[in-house]
């Protein structure tokens, strides 16, 4: 098991990560939790927009686009799937 955490926006396209920690506070944290970004949730990085921001992620069966600023506050552990 790899114990090093990376921010979600650093997860390469086509890779999977498990949510381990949220750095956000207040409304931003609440939104992330409402999207299903809780401990051990598996997230797949699907694709980047042509400009590189936002990035589309699959979270619990839904495709969600997050800007790098938001995704940088979600720490994940890269996993093989």
N, CA, C and O atoms as CSV, one atom per row, in Angstrom:
chain,resi,resn,atom,element,x,y,z
A,1,UNK,N,N,0.844,-1.185,0.000
A,1,UNK,CA,C,0.000,0.000,0.000
A,1,UNK,C,C,0.883,1.240,0.000
A,1,UNK,O,O,1.843,1.332,0.765
A,2,UNK,N,N,0.552,2.181,-0.855
A,2,UNK,CA,C,1.300,3.425,-0.976
A,2,UNK,C,C,0.685,4.456,-0.034
A,2,UNK,O,O,-0.475,4.832,-0.200
A,3,UNK,N,N,1.452,4.913,0.952
A,3,UNK,CA,C,0.917,5.843,1.944
A,3,UNK,C,C,1.058,7.302,1.552
A,3,UNK,O,O,0.602,8.177,2.288
A,4,UNK,N,N,1.680,7.592,0.407
A,4,UNK,CA,C,1.832,8.988,0.017
A,4,UNK,C,C,0.542,9.501,-0.607
A,4,UNK,O,O,-0.043,8.852,-1.473
A,5,UNK,N,N,0.114,10.654,-0.163
A,5,UNK,CA,C,-1.120,11.259,-0.652
A,5,UNK,C,C,-0.794,12.338,-1.673
A,5,UNK,O,O,0.197,13.056,-1.543
A,6,UNK,N,N,-1.635,12.440,-2.684
A,6,UNK,CA,C,-1.518,13.498,-3.682
A,6,UNK,C,C,-2.861,14.209,-3.753
A,6,UNK,O,O,-3.887,13.662,-3.349
A,7,UNK,N,N,-2.845,15.419,-4.263
A,7,UNK,CA,C,-4.123,16.112,-4.432
A,7,UNK,C,C,-4.812,15.548,-5.669
A,7,UNK,O,O,-4.148,15.074,-6.590
A,8,UNK,N,N,-6.117,15.596,-5.691
A,8,UNK,CA,C,-6.904,14.999,-6.761
A,8,UNK,C,C,-6.537,15.578,-8.126
A,8,UNK,O,O,-6.551,14.857,-9.124
A,9,UNK,N,N,-6.212,16.860,-8.183
A,9,UNK,CA,C,-5.869,17.458,-9.473
A,9,UNK,C,C,-4.536,16.948,-10.026
A,9,UNK,O,O,-4.240,17.174,-11.199
A,10,UNK,N,N,-3.726,16.266,-9.211
A,10,UNK,CA,C,-2.463,15.675,-9.661
A,10,UNK,C,C,-2.631,14.230,-10.132
A,10,UNK,O,O,-1.689,13.637,-10.657
A,11,UNK,N,N,-3.825,13.661,-9.949
A,11,UNK,CA,C,-4.082,12.282,-10.365
A,11,UNK,C,C,-4.125,12.223,-11.890
A,11,UNK,O,O,-4.929,12.921,-12.508
A,12,UNK,N,N,-3.268,11.397,-12.512
A,12,UNK,CA,C,-3.244,11.350,-13.978
A,12,UNK,C,C,-4.567,10.857,-14.571
A,12,UNK,O,O,-5.262,10.039,-13.969
A,13,UNK,N,N,-4.901,11.364,-15.749
A,13,UNK,CA,C,-6.113,10.930,-16.452
A,13,UNK,C,C,-6.035,9.424,-16.672
A,13,UNK,O,O,-5.001,8.900,-17.085
A,14,UNK,N,N,-7.141,8.734,-16.392
A,14,UNK,CA,C,-7.195,7.284,-16.524
A,14,UNK,C,C,-6.804,6.544,-15.261
A,14,UNK,O,O,-6.838,5.313,-15.232
A,15,UNK,N,N,-6.433,7.268,-14.216
A,15,UNK,CA,C,-6.015,6.657,-12.953
A,15,UNK,C,C,-7.123,6.732,-11.911
A,15,UNK,O,O,-8.080,7.497,-12.038
A,16,UNK,N,N,-6.961,5.917,-10.887
A,16,UNK,CA,C,-7.916,5.853,-9.789
A,16,UNK,C,C,-7.254,6.299,-8.495
A,16,UNK,O,O,-6.053,6.113,-8.300
A,17,UNK,N,N,-8.047,6.885,-7.621
A,17,UNK,CA,C,-7.570,7.268,-6.299
A,17,UNK,C,C,-8.658,7.047,-5.270
A,17,UNK,O,O,-9.846,7.038,-5.593
A,18,UNK,N,N,-8.238,6.869,-4.020
A,18,UNK,CA,C,-9.181,6.744,-2.908
A,18,UNK,C,C,-9.075,7.986,-2.056
A,18,UNK,O,O,-7.983,8.380,-1.647
A,19,UNK,N,N,-10.212,8.601,-1.790
A,19,UNK,CA,C,-10.240,9.811,-0.972
A,19,UNK,C,C,-9.766,9.465,0.439
A,19,UNK,O,O,-10.248,8.518,1.060
A,20,UNK,N,N,-8.816,10.254,0.926
A,20,UNK,CA,C,-8.288,10.038,2.269
A,20,UNK,C,C,-8.478,11.248,3.175
A,20,UNK,O,O,-8.541,11.107,4.397
A,21,UNK,N,N,-8.571,12.456,2.573
A,21,UNK,CA,C,-8.684,13.654,3.416
A,21,UNK,C,C,-9.201,14.832,2.601
A,21,UNK,O,O,-8.872,14.983,1.425
A,22,UNK,N,N,-10.014,15.661,3.244
A,22,UNK,CA,C,-10.474,16.915,2.646
A,22,UNK,C,C,-9.841,18.057,3.428
A,22,UNK,O,O,-9.892,18.085,4.658
A,23,UNK,N,N,-9.246,18.994,2.704
A,23,UNK,CA,C,-8.615,20.148,3.346
A,23,UNK,C,C,-9.590,21.322,3.425
A,23,UNK,O,O,-9.398,22.222,4.243
A,24,UNK,N,N,-10.612,21.329,2.606
A,24,UNK,CA,C,-11.558,22.444,2.510
A,24,UNK,C,C,-12.365,22.624,3.800
A,24,UNK,O,O,-12.545,21.694,4.586
A,25,UNK,N,N,-12.840,23.853,3.983
A,25,UNK,CA,C,-13.693,24.202,5.124
A,25,UNK,C,C,-15.001,24.788,4.626
A,25,UNK,O,O,-15.136,25.138,3.454
A,26,UNK,N,N,-15.956,24.888,5.527
A,26,UNK,CA,C,-17.198,25.600,5.264
A,26,UNK,C,C,-18.026,25.032,4.128
A,26,UNK,O,O,-18.210,23.819,4.021
A,27,UNK,N,N,-18.525,25.924,3.277
A,27,UNK,CA,C,-19.428,25.539,2.189
A,27,UNK,C,C,-18.732,24.634,1.179
A,27,UNK,O,O,-19.348,23.706,0.655
A,28,UNK,N,N,-17.463,24.891,0.901
A,28,UNK,CA,C,-16.720,24.058,-0.052
A,28,UNK,C,C,-16.627,22.622,0.466
A,28,UNK,O,O,-16.792,21.676,-0.304
A,29,UNK,N,N,-16.365,22.453,1.758
A,29,UNK,CA,C,-16.292,21.111,2.353
A,29,UNK,C,C,-17.651,20.419,2.280
A,29,UNK,O,O,-17.739,19.238,1.942
A,30,UNK,N,N,-18.698,21.158,2.598
A,30,UNK,CA,C,-20.051,20.602,2.563
A,30,UNK,C,C,-20.398,20.118,1.149
A,30,UNK,O,O,-20.977,19.045,0.981
A,31,UNK,N,N,-20.038,20.920,0.128
A,31,UNK,CA,C,-20.308,20.541,-1.258
A,31,UNK,C,C,-19.577,19.250,-1.628
A,31,UNK,O,O,-20.145,18.364,-2.267
A,32,UNK,N,N,-18.313,19.157,-1.219
A,32,UNK,CA,C,-17.536,17.946,-1.518
A,32,UNK,C,C,-18.151,16.719,-0.853
A,32,UNK,O,O,-18.240,15.654,-1.463
A,33,UNK,N,N,-18.566,16.872,0.372
A,33,UNK,CA,C,-19.209,15.761,1.075
A,33,UNK,C,C,-20.530,15.387,0.401
A,33,UNK,O,O,-20.855,14.206,0.281
A,34,UNK,N,N,-21.292,16.393,-0.040
A,34,UNK,CA,C,-22.557,16.144,-0.739
A,34,UNK,C,C,-22.343,15.417,-2.061
A,34,UNK,O,O,-23.209,14.660,-2.499
A,35,UNK,N,N,-21.197,15.640,-2.699
A,35,UNK,CA,C,-20.876,14.947,-3.954
A,35,UNK,C,C,-20.447,13.498,-3.717
A,35,UNK,O,O,-20.265,12.738,-4.668
A,36,UNK,N,N,-20.289,13.119,-2.451
A,36,UNK,CA,C,-19.908,11.746,-2.125
A,36,UNK,C,C,-18.431,11.566,-1.886
A,36,UNK,O,O,-17.946,10.435,-1.846
A,37,UNK,N,N,-17.706,12.650,-1.726
A,37,UNK,CA,C,-16.262,12.576,-1.501
A,37,UNK,C,C,-15.971,12.366,-0.021
A,37,UNK,O,O,-15.514,13.272,0.675
A,38,UNK,N,N,-16.245,11.156,0.440
A,38,UNK,CA,C,-15.983,10.796,1.829
A,38,UNK,C,C,-14.837,9.780,1.857
A,38,UNK,O,O,-14.423,9.280,0.810
A,39,UNK,N,N,-14.330,9.479,3.043
A,39,UNK,CA,C,-13.214,8.542,3.182
A,39,UNK,C,C,-13.427,7.258,2.394
A,39,UNK,O,O,-14.504,6.662,2.418
A,40,UNK,N,N,-12.380,6.850,1.699
A,40,UNK,CA,C,-12.310,5.599,0.935
A,40,UNK,C,C,-13.203,5.547,-0.297
A,40,UNK,O,O,-13.399,4.470,-0.861
A,41,UNK,N,N,-13.753,6.684,-0.730
A,41,UNK,CA,C,-14.503,6.727,-1.984
A,41,UNK,C,C,-13.501,6.643,-3.136
A,41,UNK,O,O,-12.504,7.365,-3.156
A,42,UNK,N,N,-13.775,5.760,-4.090
A,42,UNK,CA,C,-12.918,5.629,-5.266
A,42,UNK,C,C,-13.318,6.665,-6.303
A,42,UNK,O,O,-14.497,6.828,-6.617
A,43,UNK,N,N,-12.317,7.363,-6.829
A,43,UNK,CA,C,-12.515,8.416,-7.828
A,43,UNK,C,C,-11.643,8.075,-9.032
A,43,UNK,O,O,-10.483,7.692,-8.876
A,44,UNK,N,N,-12.208,8.215,-10.241
A,44,UNK,CA,C,-11.431,8.017,-11.459
A,44,UNK,C,C,-11.297,9.354,-12.179
A,44,UNK,O,O,-12.280,10.071,-12.366
A,45,UNK,N,N,-10.087,9.675,-12.575
A,45,UNK,CA,C,-9.849,10.874,-13.375
A,45,UNK,C,C,-10.146,10.511,-14.829
A,45,UNK,O,O,-9.452,9.680,-15.414
A,46,UNK,N,N,-11.173,11.129,-15.416
A,46,UNK,CA,C,-11.633,10.750,-16.745
A,46,UNK,C,C,-10.979,11.539,-17.869
A,46,UNK,O,O,-10.395,10.954,-18.781
A,47,UNK,N,N,-11.072,12.860,-17.811
A,47,UNK,CA,C,-10.526,13.677,-18.903
A,47,UNK,C,C,-10.405,15.128,-18.464
A,47,UNK,O,O,-11.092,15.600,-17.558
A,48,UNK,N,N,-9.489,15.815,-19.158
A,48,UNK,CA,C,-9.306,17.246,-18.921
A,48,UNK,C,C,-10.013,17.999,-20.027
A,48,UNK,O,O,-10.144,17.498,-21.144
A,49,UNK,N,N,-10.466,19.194,-19.721
A,49,UNK,CA,C,-11.044,20.052,-20.756
A,49,UNK,C,C,-9.908,20.497,-21.681
A,49,UNK,O,O,-8.740,20.373,-21.312
A,50,UNK,N,N,-10.220,21.008,-22.861
A,50,UNK,CA,C,-9.163,21.452,-23.784
A,50,UNK,C,C,-8.189,22.456,-23.158
A,50,UNK,O,O,-7.003,22.459,-23.489
A,51,UNK,N,N,-8.677,23.290,-22.273
A,51,UNK,CA,C,-7.806,24.262,-21.613
A,51,UNK,C,C,-7.083,23.666,-20.401
A,51,UNK,O,O,-6.212,24.312,-19.818
A,52,UNK,N,N,-7.445,22.430,-20.020
A,52,UNK,CA,C,-6.805,21.770,-18.885
A,52,UNK,C,C,-7.523,21.938,-17.561
A,52,UNK,O,O,-7.168,21.280,-16.582
A,53,UNK,N,N,-8.522,22.803,-17.507
A,53,UNK,CA,C,-9.255,23.048,-16.264
A,53,UNK,C,C,-10.681,23.421,-16.624
A,53,UNK,O,O,-10.847,24.396,-17.357
A,54,UNK,N,N,-11.704,22.749,-16.184
A,54,UNK,CA,C,-11.760,21.736,-15.143
A,54,UNK,C,C,-11.395,20.336,-15.652
A,54,UNK,O,O,-11.131,20.123,-16.836
A,55,UNK,N,N,-11.392,19.404,-14.713
A,55,UNK,CA,C,-11.145,17.993,-15.005
A,55,UNK,C,C,-12.393,17.215,-14.614
A,55,UNK,O,O,-13.000,17.482,-13.577
A,56,UNK,N,N,-12.775,16.245,-15.453
A,56,UNK,CA,C,-13.942,15.405,-15.176
A,56,UNK,C,C,-13.507,14.171,-14.386
A,56,UNK,O,O,-12.516,13.519,-14.717
A,57,UNK,N,N,-14.264,13.868,-13.345
A,57,UNK,CA,C,-14.004,12.713,-12.489
A,57,UNK,C,C,-15.271,11.880,-12.383
A,57,UNK,O,O,-16.379,12.416,-12.413
A,58,UNK,N,N,-15.105,10.567,-12.259
A,58,UNK,CA,C,-16.251,9.714,-11.945
A,58,UNK,C,C,-16.221,9.464,-10.454
A,58,UNK,O,O,-15.252,8.938,-9.906
A,59,UNK,N,N,-17.321,9.859,-9.804
A,59,UNK,CA,C,-17.453,9.732,-8.355
A,59,UNK,C,C,-18.777,9.035,-8.076
A,59,UNK,O,O,-19.844,9.592,-8.334
A,60,UNK,N,N,-18.706,7.830,-7.553
A,60,UNK,CA,C,-19.913,7.059,-7.203
A,60,UNK,C,C,-20.906,6.964,-8.355
A,60,UNK,O,O,-22.113,7.100,-8.155
A,61,UNK,N,N,-20.392,6.730,-9.570
A,61,UNK,CA,C,-21.252,6.536,-10.729
A,61,UNK,C,C,-21.675,7.794,-11.451
A,61,UNK,O,O,-22.339,7.714,-12.485
A,62,UNK,N,N,-21.312,8.948,-10.936
A,62,UNK,CA,C,-21.659,10.227,-11.577
A,62,UNK,C,C,-20.385,10.890,-12.091
A,62,UNK,O,O,-19.324,10.777,-11.478
A,63,UNK,N,N,-20.500,11.580,-13.215
A,63,UNK,CA,C,-19.371,12.335,-13.749
A,63,UNK,C,C,-19.492,13.772,-13.258
A,63,UNK,O,O,-20.497,14.441,-13.496
A,64,UNK,N,N,-18.455,14.235,-12.570
A,64,UNK,CA,C,-18.436,15.553,-11.950
A,64,UNK,C,C,-17.197,16.295,-12.438
A,64,UNK,O,O,-16.099,15.739,-12.437
A,65,UNK,N,N,-17.368,17.547,-12.855
A,65,UNK,CA,C,-16.226,18.373,-13.250
A,65,UNK,C,C,-15.832,19.260,-12.079
A,65,UNK,O,O,-16.664,19.961,-11.503
A,66,UNK,N,N,-14.551,19.217,-11.738
A,66,UNK,CA,C,-14.029,20.042,-10.655
A,66,UNK,C,C,-12.877,20.892,-11.183
A,66,UNK,O,O,-12.041,20.413,-11.948
A,67,UNK,N,N,-12.842,22.129,-10.776
A,67,UNK,CA,C,-11.718,23.001,-11.117
A,67,UNK,C,C,-10.503,22.583,-10.285
A,67,UNK,O,O,-10.646,21.998,-9.211
A,68,UNK,N,N,-9.330,22.885,-10.783
A,68,UNK,CA,C,-8.091,22.507,-10.083
A,68,UNK,C,C,-8.054,23.062,-8.664
A,68,UNK,O,O,-7.570,22.403,-7.744
A,69,UNK,N,N,-8.568,24.281,-8.494
A,69,UNK,CA,C,-8.580,24.898,-7.158
A,69,UNK,C,C,-9.368,24.042,-6.165
A,69,UNK,O,O,-8.942,23.862,-5.024
A,70,UNK,N,N,-10.516,23.515,-6.598
A,70,UNK,CA,C,-11.330,22.650,-5.728
A,70,UNK,C,C,-10.664,21.295,-5.535
A,70,UNK,O,O,-10.566,20.802,-4.411
A,71,UNK,N,N,-10.206,20.690,-6.633
A,71,UNK,CA,C,-9.615,19.352,-6.589
A,71,UNK,C,C,-8.325,19.320,-5.770
A,71,UNK,O,O,-7.968,18.275,-5.226
A,72,UNK,N,N,-7.631,20.437,-5.678
A,72,UNK,CA,C,-6.380,20.477,-4.917
A,72,UNK,C,C,-6.629,20.322,-3.418
A,72,UNK,O,O,-5.696,20.048,-2.664
A,73,UNK,N,N,-7.863,20.492,-2.983
A,73,UNK,CA,C,-8.194,20.378,-1.561
A,73,UNK,C,C,-8.691,18.989,-1.182
A,73,UNK,O,O,-9.143,18.764,-0.059
A,74,UNK,N,N,-8.604,18.061,-2.129
A,74,UNK,CA,C,-9.002,16.668,-1.896
A,74,UNK,C,C,-7.755,15.817,-2.015
A,74,UNK,O,O,-7.154,15.741,-3.087
A,75,UNK,N,N,-7.359,15.175,-0.921
A,75,UNK,CA,C,-6.174,14.326,-0.948
A,75,UNK,C,C,-6.581,12.887,-1.163
A,75,UNK,O,O,-7.476,12.371,-0.494
A,76,UNK,N,N,-5.906,12.239,-2.113
A,76,UNK,CA,C,-6.213,10.855,-2.462
A,76,UNK,C,C,-4.959,10.001,-2.420
A,76,UNK,O,O,-3.835,10.498,-2.491
A,77,UNK,N,N,-5.186,8.714,-2.304
A,77,UNK,CA,C,-4.125,7.729,-2.418
A,77,UNK,C,C,-4.306,7.055,-3.774
A,77,UNK,O,O,-5.369,6.499,-4.047
A,78,UNK,N,N,-3.295,7.097,-4.617
A,78,UNK,CA,C,-3.373,6.480,-5.931
A,78,UNK,C,C,-3.484,4.964,-5.768
A,78,UNK,O,O,-2.752,4.363,-4.981
A,79,UNK,N,N,-4.406,4.351,-6.519
A,79,UNK,CA,C,-4.619,2.900,-6.421
A,79,UNK,C,C,-4.640,2.281,-7.807
A,79,UNK,O,O,-4.884,2.963,-8.802
A,80,UNK,N,N,-4.384,0.996,-7.862
A,80,UNK,CA,C,-4.511,0.224,-9.102
A,80,UNK,C,C,-5.889,-0.408,-9.085
A,80,UNK,O,O,-6.355,-0.870,-8.044
A,81,UNK,N,N,-6.541,-0.427,-10.241
A,81,UNK,CA,C,-7.871,-1.030,-10.304
A,81,UNK,C,C,-7.998,-1.922,-11.492
A,81,UNK,O,O,-9.053,-2.517,-11.708
